[in-house]
Amino acid sequence: MTDITEHTAARPMAEFLHRFSVRDAGTLIGLVVILAVFGALVPGFFAERNLINILQQSSINACLALGMTLVIISGGIDLSVGPTAALSAVISASMLVAGVPFPLAIAAGFAIGLVCGLLNGVLVAYVGLQPFIVTLGTLSTYRALALIYTGGNPVLGLPAGFRAIFNGSLFGLPLAVIIVAVVALIAWIILKKTPFGEYLLAVGGNEEAAYIAGVPIARTKIAAYMISGLLAALAAQILIGRLGAAEPILGNLWELDAIAAAAIGGASLMGGKGSVVGTILGAVILGTMRNGLTLMNVQSFYQLLATGLIILAAMLIDRVTRGRG
């Protein structure tokens, strides 16, 4: 009886290790190699302060990339996450400066993210437009709304109490890192342990078969885009809490970083495949590269070049390995 109990208890761990080894081991090895290279080239790279800085810098992209991963798994793409974050940020910031209580201002920012995601989802799921075209259009629309709302000016002077919410620390780690870790755990549970996660994989893998099986395709797609919008708004709150200001141009090219993190982590832009753990590792890889290159005084446009090349490499790897897992 004891042997049976131990075997049963060990099964979930064995399944987790199997899934991790198949989907994420390569990404983890890549991260270890990058850490080793920068550790050898940059004095003090492994200092505790710098490692915590890498995690903090990676937290915003990780938050965005988690939502992007769910959208990609469903067979879509969300190019509007940066402008969604900007619109959410300037509205929350203006309310905070006007003296609105923190919870209401934060909730308003989250509501903006949800509405932006809802619009994207409705246009994709019910109107039948291509996700790339829809979110390319809303990318410009949401950015324009943020600029119009602020007159192109930053919103300054956010209250210190609000900044403390997202700029503090717990157990030696920035609160932003802990918040995103909790979000990642929730996303993992959603993807692995709920019907909604199964729906995402089914819709992205074979939409026609999912329809025949009775999967609520439209609602699944809309929910994925709304989660993406919500997490973009959360990323915006984290950033303006750190900076103490919000700009309408906030989030420029965030969609590129989010797609890169998801792709590095094993998400297929064809849909039906993705990993929460892989996405987090992908975000940390990008954060590590930027940190290391900055410490080596490499100019920022070379960092952008590196990001683009990583996306291309990830897509080539996905194409070569597609169908083998």
C-alpha positions in Angstrom: 0.0 0.0 0.0 2.9 2.4 0.9 4.6 1.7 -2.5 1.4 2.4 -4.3 1.0 5.7 -2.4 4.6 6.8 -3.1 4.2 5.9 -6.8 1.0 7.9 -7.0 2.6 10.9 -5.3 5.7 10.8 -7.5 3.6 10.7 -10.7 2.8 14.4 -10.9 6.5 15.3 -10.3 7.7 12.9 -12.9 5.1 14.4 -15.4 6.3 17.9 -14.6 10.0 17.0 -15.1 9.1 15.2 -18.4 7.2 18.3 -19.7 9.9 20.6 -18.5 12.7 18.5 -20.2 10.8 18.3 -23.5 9.6 21.9 -23.8 11.9 24.1 -21.7 15.3 22.5 -21.1 16.7 24.0 -24.3 15.6 27.5 -23.2 17.1 26.9 -19.7 20.4 25.8 -21.2 20.4 28.9 -23.4 19.9 31.1 -20.4 22.7 29.3 -18.5 25.1 29.8 -21.5 24.3 33.5 -21.7 24.8 33.9 -18.0 28.1 32.1 -18.2 29.3 34.3 -21.1 28.4 37.6 -19.5 29.8 36.3 -16.2 33.1 35.7 -17.9 33.1 39.0 -19.8 31.6 41.4 -17.3 33.2 41.9 -13.8 30.6 41.8 -11.1 27.9 40.5 -13.3 26.9 37.9 -10.7 26.7 40.4 -7.9 23.4 40.0 -6.0 22.4 43.6 -6.8 22.8 43.1 -10.6 21.0 39.7 -10.6 18.0 41.3 -8.8 18.2 44.2 -11.3 17.9 41.7 -14.2 14.8 40.1 -12.6 13.3 43.5 -12.1 14.0 44.6 -15.6 12.6 41.4 -17.0 9.4 41.5 -14.9 7.6 44.0 -17.2 8.3 42.0 -20.4 7.5 38.8 -18.6 4.1 40.2 -17.6 3.4 41.2 -21.2 4.7 38.0 -22.6 2.5 35.8 -20.5 -0.6 37.4 -22.0 1.0 37.3 -25.5 1.7 33.6 -25.0 -2.0 32.8 -24.4 -3.0 34.8 -27.5 -0.3 33.1 -29.6 -1.5 29.7 -28.3 -5.0 30.5 -29.5 -3.6 31.2 -33.0 -3.6 35.0 -32.7 -1.1 37.8 -32.1 -1.4 41.1 -30.2 0.6 44.0 -31.6 -1.2 46.5 -29.5 0.1 45.6 -26.0 2.5 48.6 -25.9 -0.1 51.3 -26.7 -2.7 49.5 -24.5 -0.2 49.8 -21.6 0.4 53.5 -22.5 -3.4 54.3 -22.5 -3.9 52.5 -19.3 -0.9 54.3 -17.7 -1.9 57.8 -18.6 -5.5 57.4 -17.5 -4.4 55.8 -14.1 -1.7 58.4 -13.6 -4.0 61.4 -14.4 -6.6 60.0 -11.9 -3.9 59.6 -9.2 -2.6 63.1 -9.7 -6.2 64.4 -9.4 -6.5 62.7 -6.0 -8.5 59.7 -6.9 -7.9 56.8 -4.4 -5.3 54.3 -5.4 -7.6 51.3 -5.8 -10.0 53.2 -8.1 -7.2 54.6 -10.3 -5.5 51.2 -10.6 -8.9 49.5 -11.3 -9.5 52.1 -14.0 -6.2 51.2 -15.6 -7.1 47.5 -15.5 -10.5 48.3 -17.0 -8.9 50.1 -19.9 -6.7 47.1 -20.6 -9.7 44.8 -20.5 -11.7 47.0 -22.9 -8.8 47.3 -25.3 -8.4 43.5 -25.3 -12.2 43.0 -25.7 -12.2 45.2 -28.8 -9.3 43.2 -30.3 -11.0 40.0 -29.5 -14.4 41.0 -30.9 -12.9 42.2 -34.2 -11.0 38.9 -34.5 -13.6 36.4 -33.2 -16.9 37.9 -34.4 -16.0 40.2 -37.3 -13.5 37.7 -38.7 -10.6 40.0 -39.3 -7.0 38.7 -39.2 -5.3 39.2 -35.8 -2.3 40.9 -37.3 -4.4 43.5 -39.1 -6.7 44.1 -36.2 -3.9 44.6 -33.6 -1.8 46.6 -36.1 -4.8 49.0 -36.4 -5.5 49.2 -32.7 -1.8 49.7 -32.1 -2.1 53.1 -33.8 -5.6 53.8 -32.4 -4.7 53.2 -28.8 -1.4 55.1 -29.1 -3.3 58.0 -30.7 -5.9 58.0 -27.9 -3.1 58.1 -25.3 -1.5 61.1 -27.1 -4.8 62.9 -27.5 -5.8 62.3 -23.8 -2.5 63.9 -22.6 -1.9 66.4 -25.4 1.3 64.6 -25.9 2.6 65.5 -22.5 3.8 63.2 -19.7 1.7 62.9 -16.5 4.1 63.8 -13.6 4.0 63.8 -9.8 2.4 60.4 -9.0 1.8 60.0 -5.2 4.5 58.3 -3.2 2.0 55.9 -1.6 1.1 54.6 -5.1 4.8 54.2 -6.0 5.4 52.2 -2.9 2.8 49.6 -4.0 4.8 48.5 -7.0 8.3 49.8 -6.0 8.8 48.1 -2.7 10.4 44.8 -1.9 9.6 41.6 0.0 12.1 39.0 1.2 14.8 40.9 -0.6 13.0 40.8 -4.0 11.3 43.7 -5.7 7.5 43.5 -5.4 7.3 43.7 -9.2 9.1 40.4 -9.5 6.9 38.7 -6.9 3.7 40.0 -8.6 4.8 38.7 -11.9 5.8 35.4 -10.4 2.3 35.1 -9.0 0.8 36.0 -12.3 3.0 33.3 -14.0 1.8 30.7 -11.5 -1.9 31.6 -12.2 -1.2 31.5 -16.0 0.4 28.0 -15.6 -2.6 26.8 -13.7 -5.0 28.2 -16.3 -3.1 26.6 -19.2 -2.5 23.2 -17.6 -5.4 22.6 -15.2 -8.5 24.3 -16.5 -10.9 23.8 -19.4 -10.0 27.3 -20.7 -6.4 26.2 -21.2 -7.5 23.1 -23.1 -9.7 25.4 -25.2 -6.8 27.7 -26.1 -4.7 24.7 -27.2 -7.6 23.2 -29.2 -8.5 26.5 -31.0 -4.9 27.2 -31.8 -4.1 23.7 -32.9 -7.0 23.0 -35.1 -9.9 25.5 -35.0 -12.2 23.4 -37.2 -11.8 20.3 -35.1 -12.3 22.5 -31.9 -15.6 23.8 -33.4 -16.8 20.3 -34.1 -15.9 19.3 -30.5 -18.1 22.1 -29.2 -15.3 24.4 -28.0 -16.6 28.0 -27.6 -14.1 29.4 -30.1 -15.2 33.1 -30.1 -15.3 33.4 -26.3 -12.0 31.6 -26.0 -10.3 34.1 -28.4 -11.9 37.1 -26.7 -10.8 35.9 -23.3 -7.2 35.5 -24.5 -7.1 39.0 -25.8 -8.7 40.4 -22.7 -6.1 38.7 -20.5 -3.4 40.1 -22.8 -4.9 43.6 -22.3 -5.2 43.2 -18.6 -1.5 42.1 -18.2 -0.4 45.0 -20.4 -2.2 47.3 -18.0 -0.5 45.5 -15.0 2.9 46.0 -16.7 2.0 49.7 -17.1 1.1 50.1 -13.4 4.4 48.4 -12.5 6.4 50.8 -14.7 4.7 54.1 -13.7 5.0 53.0 -10.0 8.8 52.6 -10.6 9.2 55.9 -12.6 6.7 58.1 -10.8 5.4 59.4 -14.2 3.4 58.2 -17.2 4.1 59.1 -20.8 1.8 58.6 -23.8 4.7 57.1 -25.7 5.3 54.5 -23.0 5.6 50.9 -24.3 7.1 51.6 -27.6 8.1 48.2 -29.2 7.0 46.3 -26.2 5.1 44.0 -28.5 8.4 43.0 -30.1 9.9 42.0 -26.7 6.8 40.1 -25.7 6.7 38.1 -28.9 10.4 37.5 -28.6 10.0 36.1 -25.1 7.1 33.9 -26.1 8.9 32.6 -29.2 12.2 31.9 -27.3 10.1 30.0 -24.8 8.7 27.7 -27.4 5.4 29.3 -28.4 4.6 28.6 -32.1 3.2 31.6 -34.0 1.1 29.0 -35.9 -0.8 28.5 -32.7 -1.6 25.5 -30.5 1.7 25.5 -28.7 3.3 27.5 -25.8 4.8 27.3 -22.4 4.4 29.6 -19.4 7.8 28.4 -18.0 9.4 28.8 -21.3 8.0 32.4 -21.7 9.4 33.4 -18.3 12.8 32.0 -19.2 12.6 33.8 -22.6 11.9 37.1 -20.8 14.8 36.6 -18.5 17.1 35.7 -21.4 16.2 39.0 -23.1 16.7 40.9 -19.8 20.0 39.2 -19.2 21.2 40.1 -22.7 20.2 43.7 -22.4 21.8 44.0 -18.9 25.0 42.3 -20.0 25.3 44.3 -23.3 24.6 47.6 -21.4 27.4 46.8 -18.8 29.7 46.2 -21.8 28.7 49.6 -23.2 27.1 48.2 -26.3 24.8 50.7 -28.0 21.1 50.2 -27.8 20.5 49.7 -31.5 22.7 46.7 -31.4 20.5 45.4 -28.6 17.5 45.8 -30.8 19.3 44.0 -33.6 20.0 41.1 -31.2 16.3 40.9 -30.2 15.3 40.7 -33.9 17.8 38.0 -34.6 16.6 36.0 -31.6 13.1 36.1 -32.9 14.2 34.9 -36.3 16.3 32.1 -34.7 13.4 31.0 -32.5 11.1 30.9 -35.6 13.6 28.8 -37.5 13.9 26.4 -34.6 10.1 26.1 -34.3 9.9 25.4 -38.0 12.5 22.6 -37.9 11.1 21.0 -34.7 7.4 21.4 -35.5 5.6 18.2 -35.2 8.3 16.4 -33.3 6.9 17.1 -29.9 
